[in-house]
Amino acid sequence: MSTETLTKPETTPEGTDTTDDDSPKMFHYVKKNKIAESAVMGTHVVALCGEVFPVTKSPKPGSPVCPACKEIYDSLRPGS
């Protein structure tokens, strides 16, 4: 297993893990340029934590964020 330095990608939280009322339980960080493609084409995106899902919802302020994605995002170099 090797390690590498990751640059901080432009990411935006996107939802997955839906509940019975079809609202996501938490949102994941996803590369910004993949969000529109997923929403329009139905393709899957890969979150920073490795979760794979199609974009179906947009986060609102205060929405819960995946702790693993947040930890990875916060550890990346700023401004990259």
C-alpha positions, 0 to 999 in steps of 0.5 A: 500500500502506498500513500500519496498527497491529494490536492483539494478538489472543488467539491460540493456536498451531494445526497445519498442514503435516502430515508422513507420520505426520499430525503437523504440522511446525509450528504457527501463531498463530490467533485463539482464538475461531475454533479450536473452530469450526474443530475442530467445523465443519471451517471454515478458520482464517487464521493471523497469517502468512496460512496458511489451514487447518482445525484438526486438532491441538493443540500440545504444549509445545515444538512448533515454531511458524511463524517468521512467525507468531511474529514478527507475534505478538511485534510486536503490542501486548501486552494488546490 
